[in-house]
């Protein structure tokens, strides 16, 4: 965990808040070309045409959903028999 262990609800809430704060304001992301999420947001708010940062395809997730679709098709074929 980024900010340690929590022993109370208040500590957990503080850790979650600090983690969000870190990733939004301090963590530069590769997909944002080294900018933080807050920097990208501020640029988007001031630009007439905000820069696009598309999410790269995740082949593992695509294979997962392909498997789901194959399974559904198999079950539908069995139900029609």
Buried (B, 14 or more C-beta within 10 A) or exposed (E): EEBEEBEEEEEEEBBEEEBEEEBEEEBEBEEBEEBBBBBBEEEEEEEEEEEEBEEEEEEEEEEEEEEEEEEEEEEEEEEEE
